[in-house]
Amino acid sequence: MHFSDVGKIEINQRMIAWSFIVFLTIGLLLFVPDLIYIRTHQIDYPIYKGLLSNLIKFTSIALLIPLLFSCLNRLNTQNLVIRVMFFLLLLLGFILGHLILNEFIQKLAGFRPPGKTLMQLVEYASLRGLEAQFFSFTLPVLGWYLVLRIKIEKGDATLGTKPILDEPLNEILVKNNGKSYWVQLANVSHLESNDYYINLHQPNNRVDLIRRSMNEVEKQMPPYFMRIHRSHIINMHFVEGIQREKSGGSRVLMKDGKRLPISRSRYQSVKKRLISRNF
């Protein structure tokens, strides 16, 4: 998961519904300690005021989630600095809007002194809580984003989370020692996981390195690539055959002489595809 991919989550009704359920529940639960404290110490404080404030805040966060992801989906750049600045500006603008709305609703409910103009509300809201509310908005948003991304990585659509799938790539950008260049995927024999990086193996023992996750790259590979192991994706055009081992395992024999392991769960699908030559 990389911050440069933030927002690349499909916005659908199920995800929005879960956002509202989660954050409204959090808002109600966080109000319980306040309610107990008010009751225990017999403080003269309108309970509905605190409850209303909490509900407004967490409803705003629930609304912010799809709005933020939707805007970031449309941001046509992978530049990390630009995406971070856009994220922060959008977040600050939304928080200011929330504070103004909160003041307006509190005023309508009779919890604020009458007579404030819109500009006074803006000034009062920004001075009163913009800095204080920043982290209380940022942490839930980033936390929920991480939950959704983890669900996507695991292929779990329980929360309505689906990645936005890009078109299959024909080439991939490599950055090496300050230089950037494109590598044609048709020339890549196989991809190998290497901690937080991926090795792109090519003829003449050339290996290029990219910082991506295997799950992410697998979704963008042309149809002649196939995942055979958690650490290996192969180009079927570079395959010589399959070899079974006495231990019960199996390996793909590449034309360059390399022998790559096949997961037991993937053996039949790899064998079937090689026999049918469907790639």
C-alpha positions, 0 to 999 in steps of 0.5 A: 500500500502506497500513499500515491495510490490513496483514493483508488477505491471504488465508491459504491453504496455499500462502502458509503453505508458502512462508513456511516454505520461505523462513524455514527456508532463511534460518535454515539459510543464516544458520547457515553463517557461524557453522558456518564460524567454529566450524570455523575457530577450533576453538571448543568449541561444540555445533553442533546447539545453534546449528542448533536455535536458528536453526531454532526462531527461523525456524520461529516467524517462519514461524508468526507470518506467518499468525497475525499476518495472520489476527488483523489480518484480524479486527480490525474497524477502519481506525484506524492507531493501533489497528492499529499498537498491536495489531500491536506487542502481538501481536508482543511476545506472540509473541516472548515465547512463542517465547523461552519455547519456545526455553528449554524446548526447549534445556532438554530438549535438555540445553543449559540447566541443569536445575531452572528452573520455568516462572516462572523460564523466563518471567523468564529469557526476557524478561530475556534476549532480548525487546528483542534479538529484537524487531527480528530478528522485526519486520524479517523479518515486515515484509519478507515482508509487503511482498513479499506486498503487492507480489505482490498489487499486480502480480496475481501469485499465485506465493506464494499471495497473494490479497487479501481482496476487500471487497463493492462500495461504494455510497459512499466516505468523503472526509476534507477539512480535518478534515471527513469525509463520504460521496460517493455513487459513483453521482454520480461520473463518473470517478476519476483518479489523482493521485500518491498520491491519487485525484480523484473527479470529480462534476457541477458540476466538483466534485472530492474527493480520497481517499488510496487506490491505483487498484488497491485502489479498482478492486476495490471499484467497483460493476459500472457502473465500468470501468478504461479506463487506468492513471490513469482509472476511469469511470462508464459511465452518464456516457459519451457515446461513444468517439472514435478519433484519427488517431494511433491512440489512442482516447478516451472522451467523457464527458457533461461534455465531458471526453475521457479516454484509453483504453489500447490493451489496453483499447480492445476491452473498453471498446467491447464493453461500451458497445455491449452496454450491459452495466453 
